[in-house]
Amino acid sequence: MNIADLRKSYEKAELNEDASHPDPLRQFDQWLTEAIAAEVPEPNAMTLATVASNLRPSTRVVLIKGYDDRGIVWYTNYDSQKGRELAGNPFAALQFHWVELERVVRIEGRVEKISEEDSDAYFHSRPLDSRIGAWASPQSQVIDGRGVLVANAAKYAAQFMLKPPRPPHWGGYRLVPDQWQFWQGRKSRLHDRLRYASTPSGWVRERLAP
Ligand SMILES: Cc1cc2nc3c(=O)[nH]c(=O)nc-3n(C[C@H](O)[C@H](O)[C@H](O)COP(=O)(O)O)c2cc1C
């Protein structure tokens, strides 16, 4: 098998100016709802790209936990690599790839921390082992072995019993979009691609060549 011969024709749907929403958040809401209904694996998983102060980009997958007019929210460790990079450069990009639907959504914008109250509320809605895990994992740090995590988890479980508080280094981020792109695969590589850019007079929607 030659990897260069692996290719697929995209023919499931189309995306056009008439049928898409003028508001990108509504378009996103529709596509995410359809991805969930289609039972694609992990429809809520998105790739987050950040850029370090030395201008090197990095990516990782996180889970979307909320979205509204204010932006897209996920939760993580503020001291992680992504947290450190966002502290130095708040501009970031998100990408969803719903393979079975032949769809991609790209979102760019500025990232801010959500309120402490909102982070508390979400943290306390998580299962106990996830709450302990947030304490046990010094995310993105080098550790001596898996035993460190197991020992940390046991230590914090004993310390906090059933009521771990939210760690100060753990909480939510919100990406405030200034640009969205919606990609629908089409036949013969003539894909549909709509970009929404934020302007003082509202969202401007334009078609990009695929
Ligand atoms: C499907 C999936 C969902 C994930 N969701 C999260 C998440 O919501 N928050 C998080 O901090 N890490 C999540 N991770 C782990 C991250 O991809 C990553 O390993 C971790 O955040 C450390 O990234 P960093 O060192 O670049 O900061 C997820 C991984 C996968 C595969």
The ligand as an ORCA input file, in Angstrom:
! r2SCAN-3c Opt
* xyz 0 1
  C     -10.245     13.612     22.859
  C      -9.342     14.369     23.785
  C      -9.872     15.336     24.609
  C      -9.049     16.061     25.468
  N      -9.604     17.056     26.217
  C      -8.797     17.818     26.991
  C      -9.349     18.945     27.673
  O     -10.539     19.268     27.571
  N      -8.497     19.668     28.463
  C      -7.162     19.374     28.570
  O      -6.444     20.060     29.298
  N      -6.613     18.340     27.910
  C      -7.402     17.556     27.110
  N      -6.862     16.514     26.410
  C      -5.406     16.282     26.528
  C      -4.671     17.282     25.611
  O      -4.789     16.885     24.247
  C      -3.195     17.477     25.965
  O      -2.508     16.249     26.006
  C      -3.016     18.190     27.302
  O      -3.969     19.203     27.482
  C      -1.621     18.795     27.417
  O      -1.408     19.733     26.372
  P      -0.241     20.839     26.426
  O       0.970     20.200     27.048
  O      -0.011     21.235     24.996
  O      -0.735     21.992     27.253
  C      -7.664     15.779     25.529
  C      -7.130     14.788     24.690
  C      -7.958     14.109     23.837
  C      -7.349     13.062     22.928
*
